[in-house]
Amino acid sequence: MAPLARRSETAAGRVVARLLTGAWREPLPPIDLTSDDLAAVLPLLLTGGAAALGWRRIRETALAPARAAGELREFHRSHALAGALYERSAARLVAHLRSIGAEPLLAKGWAVGRLYPEPGLRPYGDIDLCVRPEHCAAAKAAIKALALPHCVVDLHCGVQRGWQGASFSLLDDRSMDDLYAHSQQVALGEVGARVLGPEDHLRLLCLHALSHGAWRPLWLCDIAAALEARPAGFSWDRCLGDDPRRADWVACALGLAHQLLGARVDGTPVAERARRLPHWLVPTVLRQWGQGYRYRAPMSSYWRRPIEAMREIRQHWPNGIEATVDVRGPFNAWPRAPFQLAACVTRAADFVTSPRQR
């Protein structure tokens, strides 16, 4: 077999998928990879946010002494330390916002990381939270005054309409009153925090992953962990919602978690759809995982540099998943090129007409 570095991006993506299969579970499933496989996909695990989960998968196997495994172990340790600092800051933030009457709703990040079987498995970025629109100004001032260390706060003011992966706006078909009514109070330090209800959170995780082209393996692990941790009485009607197209998007995201990572869908209303995805969907994700992450600077930064902007367009070309969600299209068997072209035209029009560019 040729070294993985010379195999296709799809083959590299498959190795990532095999490594992360069931990584959120206890007990872990068996694994069949070589040290060469592990070394070749190490950069993909690091950029994809899945290094600590990769370490959990191999630490009790013959791969644990491998050189690449040592890097995964160190990332797990650093995630655990950073996570403890993050939680302290998040608890302070929640308590402070609550004290001024701006009760926040938390999602993604820590809100899904708490579903994993041990600390340090899921890296945290910013604190993703939402407050009612009428509390937004006070919340912004409070966050600025608090000057939290170790984290960045991503504040959302209600579920304002708009896509482009803007987290809570992906739930813009639901009211804030409805989201609060179905939310849950969970332990966060000594203060506790309010997180989205399990149905709304799983829906958000699915839509967020698709809106970004599912390029990060960690996001499908999050979806799988949330799916398998759903409580008794979980309402699939609420999770899927009333819009048939968005419901199918959610089902397809769950199908990706099932087909690539082994997430269990038996006995769910999405089981049939999860097993019969459009032919292009899984290969698109595998290629994306095999390419790894490359930072895409906002096109606005090239406003006065047209030649560089033309070179950068290729990096901003959305994959079929991201483009389909951008234009609110269906996940069917049709070619994705028309959706990708339409998404680029729409983005270009928004870019040219945005007052911020003038």
C-alpha atoms as one frame of an Amber mdcrd trajectory, in Angstrom:
protein
   0.000   0.000   0.000   1.309   3.453  -0.891   2.135   5.872   1.921  -0.959
   7.803   2.962   0.705  11.082   2.012   0.459   9.995  -1.638  -3.055   8.658
  -1.421  -6.041  10.727  -2.386  -7.664  13.271  -0.114 -10.686  10.990   0.047
  -8.530   8.129   1.346  -7.031  10.420   3.992 -10.521  11.489   5.003 -11.516
   7.837   5.374  -8.629   7.234   7.770  -9.786  10.199   9.861 -13.308   8.763
   9.890 -12.071   5.301  10.937  -9.996   6.783  13.722 -12.863   8.867  15.116
 -15.575   6.220  14.819 -17.277   5.948  18.211 -14.693   8.253  19.831 -17.385
   9.721  22.146 -18.517   6.296  23.359 -17.842   4.142  26.399 -16.629   1.482
  25.799 -14.699   2.350  22.684 -15.027   0.198  19.557 -11.977  -1.652  18.179
  -9.600   0.212  15.882  -7.569  -1.047  12.928  -4.960   1.507  11.883  -1.193
   1.577  11.530   1.302   4.035  12.977   1.903   5.298   9.416  -1.806   6.011
   9.051  -1.781   7.928  12.319   1.269   9.997  11.398  -0.158  10.880   8.000
  -3.474  12.200   9.336  -2.012  13.926  12.392  -2.174  17.426  10.808  -5.793
  16.779   9.789  -6.729  15.859  13.360  -5.060  18.979  14.736  -6.730  21.410
  12.342 -10.029  19.533  12.541 -10.243  19.906  16.321 -10.210  16.144  16.891
  -6.720  15.582  18.331  -7.910  14.783  21.856 -10.597  12.421  20.581  -7.936
  10.749  18.460  -5.797  10.243  21.564  -8.708   8.685  23.441  -9.198   6.216
  20.588  -5.583   4.987  20.601  -4.290   5.419  24.164  -5.149   1.842  25.154
  -3.928   0.340  21.885  -0.624  -0.644  20.313  -0.550   2.790  18.654  -0.089
   4.624  21.964   3.763   4.568  21.879   3.834   5.996  18.335   5.495   9.376
  17.914   2.341  10.933  16.469   0.391   9.665  19.466   2.558  11.781  21.744
   1.355  14.929  20.019  -2.248  13.851  20.381  -1.662  13.190  24.090  -0.223
  16.663  24.595  -3.195  18.238  22.854  -5.524  16.304  25.144  -3.685  17.634
  28.185  -3.737  21.196  26.929  -7.443  20.961  26.082  -8.187  19.736  29.611
  -6.281  22.629  31.177  -7.739  25.230  28.830 -11.186  23.764  29.392 -10.939
  24.214  33.158  -9.972  27.873  32.712 -12.717  28.316  30.142 -15.356  26.925
  32.487 -14.323  29.305  35.262 -14.639  32.261  32.905 -17.933  30.992  31.508
 -19.367  30.622  35.021 -18.340  34.194  35.865 -19.901  35.445  32.666 -23.205
  33.632  33.190 -23.451  34.822  36.787 -22.707  38.403  35.761 -25.237  38.469
  32.929 -27.832  36.861  35.163 -27.246  39.525  37.793 -28.233  42.268  35.326
 -31.305  40.363  34.170 -29.846  39.135  30.852 -30.171  35.358  31.269 -28.001
  33.800  28.524 -28.572  30.641  26.510 -25.411  28.627  25.774 -24.832  26.354
  22.784 -22.069  24.410  21.003 -18.619  24.547  22.669 -18.966  23.749  26.354
 -22.687  23.002  25.977 -21.887  20.005  23.774 -18.485  19.247  25.329 -20.224
  18.330  28.593 -21.817  15.372  26.764 -18.443  13.672  26.219 -17.335  11.027
  28.747 -14.345  12.933  30.165 -12.835  16.438  30.267 -10.445  17.612  27.597
 -11.922  15.693  24.677 -13.493  18.703  23.015 -11.542  21.947  22.555 -13.433
  25.129  23.316 -13.144  28.249  21.217 -15.330  31.165  22.132 -18.294  31.195
  24.503 -21.274  30.993  22.178 -24.327  32.499  23.866 -27.553  34.272  23.075
 -29.637  36.819  24.977 -32.984  38.412  24.241 -32.675  41.396  21.851 -33.883
  43.818  24.511 -30.977  42.753  26.750 -28.325  43.013  24.055 -26.946  46.477
  24.802 -26.656  45.780  28.528 -25.041  42.387  27.830 -22.442  43.910  25.481
 -21.509  46.529  28.072 -21.295  43.906  30.825 -19.080  41.623  28.754 -16.736
  44.479  27.885 -16.499  45.564  31.527 -15.867  42.009  32.723 -12.801  41.572
  30.460 -12.744  37.795  30.789  -9.397  36.029  30.458  -8.844  32.781  28.539
 -11.843  33.137  26.240 -13.670  35.200  23.655 -17.405  35.790  23.897 -19.537
  35.374  20.778 -22.723  37.198  21.741 -25.894  36.735  19.683 -28.817  39.088
  20.120 -31.855  36.900  19.608 -32.295  34.694  16.566 -31.875  37.410  13.973
 -32.484  36.317  10.437 -29.453  35.612   8.317 -27.389  32.549   7.508 -23.706
  32.161   6.671 -23.341  29.868   9.684 -24.282  32.534  12.217 -25.089  30.000
  14.941 -28.281  31.047  16.674 -29.709  32.614  13.503 -29.916  29.055  12.187
 -32.830  28.708  14.605 -34.603  31.745  13.174 -37.794  29.733  12.675 -38.235
  29.684  16.469 -38.954  32.497  18.884 -36.769  33.379  21.847 -39.677  32.651
  24.194 -39.943  29.190  22.657 -36.208  28.511  22.983 -36.144  29.631  26.621
 -39.250  27.575  27.406 -37.556  24.413  26.123 -34.087  25.159  27.528 -32.398
  23.280  30.386 -30.548  24.379  33.503 -27.303  22.402  33.863 -24.300  22.457
  36.182 -21.542  24.965  35.408 -19.321  25.556  38.402 -21.391  26.846  41.300
 -23.747  28.997  39.235 -25.279  26.663  36.677 -26.083  27.681  33.127 -29.023
  27.539  30.764 -28.424  25.596  27.554 -30.613  24.933  24.568 -32.972  22.012
  24.958 -31.669  18.745  23.454 -33.924  18.959  20.395 -32.973  22.560  19.585
 -29.299  21.903  20.277 -29.069  18.844  18.026 -30.868  20.785  15.305 -28.429
  23.683  15.677 -25.373  21.404  15.621 -26.592  19.782  12.401 -27.421  23.030
  10.608 -24.206  24.714  11.755 -22.029  21.859  10.485 -23.719  21.874   7.079
 -23.619  25.670   6.761 -19.812  25.438   7.027 -19.500  22.538   4.599 -18.927
  19.981   7.395 -15.174  20.574   6.998 -14.372  19.946  10.672 -14.545  16.285
  11.830 -15.191  17.484  15.394 -18.603  18.790  14.347 -19.825  15.348  13.284
 -18.493  13.925  16.552 -20.543  16.576  18.368 -23.637  15.583  16.410 -23.057
  11.897  17.173 -22.487  12.563  20.889 -25.628  14.711  21.143 -27.674  12.165
  19.190 -26.674   9.259  21.418 -27.029  11.317  24.629 -30.588  12.413  23.849
 -32.879  11.899  26.841 -36.015   9.810  27.129 -38.921  11.745  25.722 -36.780
  13.440  23.078 -39.162  15.037  20.555 -38.165  14.322  16.976 -41.023  16.522
  15.774 -39.416  19.482  17.511 -35.898  18.618  16.387 -36.830  18.240  12.730
 -39.289  21.162  12.724 -42.081  22.096  10.357 -40.000  23.044   7.312 -39.503
  19.873   5.204 -36.307  21.153   3.617 -34.598  22.030   6.897 -35.837  18.756
   8.368 -34.100  16.933   5.516 -30.913  18.905   6.131 -30.956  17.774   9.758
 -31.574  14.181   8.670 -28.671  14.360   6.198 -26.295  15.706   8.859 -27.301
  12.835  11.128 -26.786  10.511   8.171 -23.226  11.774   7.756 -22.528  11.109
  11.430 -23.987   7.631  10.957 -22.192   6.675   7.752 -18.808   8.204   8.590
 -18.576   7.758  12.371 -21.056   5.009  13.168 -23.577   7.157  15.069 -26.595
   5.062  16.006 -29.807   5.971  14.197 -31.803   2.764  14.710 -35.328   3.431
  15.892 -35.294   7.097  14.854 -37.465   8.776  12.198 -34.331   9.670  10.235
 -32.920   6.131  10.018 -33.955   5.462   6.424 -32.744   8.839   5.177 -29.498
   8.473   7.126 -28.729   5.263   5.252 -29.679   6.648   1.816 -27.843   9.917
   1.360 -27.210  11.618  -1.998 -24.293   9.940  -3.757 -22.094  13.054  -3.611
 -22.529  13.890   0.072 -20.178  11.471   1.852 -17.362  11.874  -0.729 -17.606
  15.657  -0.356 -17.017  15.405   3.387 -14.206  12.901   3.021 -12.398  15.131
   0.520 -12.871  18.094   2.837 -11.454  16.167   5.782  -8.550  14.962   3.640
  -7.696  18.517   2.593  -7.634  19.839   6.133  -8.414  23.387   7.140  -7.051
  26.487   5.452  -7.892  29.890   6.858  -9.959  31.940   4.421  -9.475  35.656
   4.928 -12.657  37.678   4.399 -12.949  38.884   0.830 -13.405  42.381   2.227
  -9.695  42.377   3.061  -8.967  42.257  -0.709 -11.256  45.132  -1.616  -8.406
  47.302  -2.905  -6.300  44.394  -4.211  -8.274  42.946  -7.162  -5.477  40.726
  -8.486  -5.040  39.020  -5.116  -8.811  38.812  -4.794  -9.020  36.825  -8.048
  -6.404  34.384  -6.752  -8.266  34.032  -3.464 -11.625  33.239  -5.052 -10.628
  29.596  -5.476 -10.125  29.271  -1.718 -13.565  30.789  -1.119 -15.318  28.453
  -3.550 -17.882  26.663  -1.335 -18.131  22.906  -1.367 -21.441  21.365  -2.409
 -22.772  21.168   1.131 -22.045  24.769   2.073 -23.386  26.045  -1.253 -26.618
  24.072  -0.948 -27.370  25.526   2.470 -26.351  29.015   1.313 -29.032  29.018
  -1.385 -31.522  26.973   0.677 -31.366  24.156  -1.849 -32.321  20.476  -1.567
 -29.924  17.649  -0.778 -30.791  15.580  -3.820 -28.927  13.716  -6.566 -28.505
  16.746  -8.834 -25.002  18.080  -9.573 -23.772  20.646  -7.072 -22.049  22.997
  -9.533 -25.177  25.144 -10.132 -25.636  25.543  -6.373 -21.977  26.476  -5.938
 -22.159  29.043  -8.723 -25.370  30.500  -7.314 -23.848  30.742  -3.839 -20.788
  32.561  -5.195 -22.923  34.992  -7.194 -25.028  35.721  -4.116 -21.960  36.275
  -1.957 -20.370  38.509  -4.581 -23.532  40.605  -4.790 -23.656  40.928  -1.012
 -19.986  41.878  -0.961 -20.340  44.565  -3.632 -23.522  46.099  -2.231 -22.579
  45.984   1.455 -22.233  49.492   2.879 -19.295  48.280   4.953 -17.207  47.977
   1.805 -17.652  51.600   0.767
